[in-house]
């Protein structure tokens, strides 16, 4: 009985450790867009209107199939699926308004003149 209890606690400890090491890699998902053959198949989250319009136009022109996801973990990162070409990936990154998600730092020091 004593050995079984120790084994149970070790298994629980290992499971918790694995969860914290591997489970917390992703940040908060801001939005996710799924394109299939140039058409927006589904989306979730709040997408900036201008980016949505331009990304749909770019996907339609290039018959893109893949996923575009924005995550916030400290700063905002744009993840684009690997089956999208490098040129199209760069064009999408250029369209994305990173400045909307930048944290504005406030300077509370007093200016002495």
RABEL-V631207 format. One record per residue. N is the residue number from 1. RES is the residue in one letter. OMEGA is omega in whole degrees, -180 to 180 (* if undefined). NEAR is the number of other ideal C-beta (glycine too) atoms within 10 Angstrom. Layout:
BEGIN
n:N res:RES omega:OMEGA near:NEAR
n:N res:RES omega:OMEGA near:NEAR
END
This chain:
BEGIN
n:1 res:X omega:-178 near:5
n:2 res:X omega:179 near:6
n:3 res:X omega:179 near:7
n:4 res:X omega:179 near:8
n:5 res:X omega:177 near:9
n:6 res:X omega:179 near:10
n:7 res:X omega:179 near:10
n:8 res:X omega:179 near:10
n:9 res:X omega:178 near:10
n:10 res:X omega:178 near:10
n:11 res:X omega:178 near:10
n:12 res:X omega:179 near:10
n:13 res:X omega:179 near:10
n:14 res:X omega:179 near:10
n:15 res:X omega:178 near:10
n:16 res:X omega:179 near:11
n:17 res:X omega:179 near:10
n:18 res:X omega:179 near:10
n:19 res:X omega:-178 near:10
n:20 res:X omega:-180 near:9
n:21 res:X omega:-174 near:9
n:22 res:X omega:-175 near:8
n:23 res:X omega:-175 near:9
n:24 res:X omega:-178 near:9
n:25 res:X omega:-178 near:7
n:26 res:X omega:177 near:10
n:27 res:X omega:178 near:15
n:28 res:X omega:-180 near:10
n:29 res:X omega:179 near:13
n:30 res:X omega:176 near:19
n:31 res:X omega:179 near:16
n:32 res:X omega:179 near:16
n:33 res:X omega:177 near:23
n:34 res:X omega:179 near:16
n:35 res:X omega:177 near:24
n:36 res:X omega:-179 near:14
n:37 res:X omega:175 near:10
n:38 res:X omega:-180 near:15
n:39 res:X omega:177 near:13
n:40 res:X omega:-177 near:17
n:41 res:X omega:177 near:11
n:42 res:X omega:178 near:10
n:43 res:X omega:174 near:15
n:44 res:X omega:-178 near:12
n:45 res:X omega:-178 near:12
n:46 res:X omega:-178 near:10
n:47 res:X omega:175 near:19
n:48 res:X omega:-172 near:17
n:49 res:X omega:-179 near:8
n:50 res:X omega:179 near:12
n:51 res:X omega:179 near:19
n:52 res:X omega:-178 near:16
n:53 res:X omega:-177 near:12
n:54 res:X omega:178 near:16
n:55 res:X omega:178 near:21
n:56 res:X omega:180 near:18
n:57 res:X omega:179 near:12
n:58 res:X omega:179 near:16
n:59 res:X omega:180 near:23
n:60 res:X omega:-179 near:14
n:61 res:X omega:-176 near:10
n:62 res:X omega:-179 near:15
n:63 res:X omega:-175 near:11
n:64 res:X omega:171 near:25
n:65 res:X omega:-179 near:16
n:66 res:X omega:-177 near:18
n:67 res:X omega:174 near:17
n:68 res:X omega:-176 near:25
n:69 res:X omega:175 near:18
n:70 res:X omega:-180 near:23
n:71 res:X omega:177 near:16
n:72 res:X omega:172 near:13
n:73 res:X omega:-171 near:11
n:74 res:X omega:174 near:7
n:75 res:X omega:-178 near:11
n:76 res:X omega:178 near:19
n:77 res:X omega:178 near:14
n:78 res:X omega:179 near:16
n:79 res:X omega:180 near:14
n:80 res:X omega:-174 near:20
n:81 res:X omega:-172 near:14
n:82 res:X omega:-178 near:8
n:83 res:X omega:175 near:9
n:84 res:X omega:-176 near:19
n:85 res:X omega:-179 near:12
n:86 res:X omega:180 near:8
n:87 res:X omega:180 near:9
n:88 res:X omega:176 near:16
n:89 res:X omega:180 near:17
n:90 res:X omega:178 near:11
n:91 res:X omega:178 near:15
n:92 res:X omega:178 near:21
n:93 res:X omega:178 near:12
n:94 res:X omega:-180 near:8
n:95 res:X omega:-172 near:17
n:96 res:X omega:-178 near:19
n:97 res:X omega:-180 near:11
n:98 res:X omega:-177 near:12
n:99 res:X omega:177 near:7
n:100 res:X omega:-174 near:11
n:101 res:X omega:178 near:14
n:102 res:X omega:177 near:10
n:103 res:X omega:180 near:9
n:104 res:X omega:178 near:4
n:105 res:X omega:-178 near:6
n:106 res:X omega:178 near:5
n:107 res:X omega:-178 near:6
n:108 res:X omega:179 near:5
n:109 res:X omega:-179 near:5
n:110 res:X omega:176 near:6
n:111 res:X omega:176 near:5
n:112 res:X omega:-173 near:4
n:113 res:X omega:* near:3
END
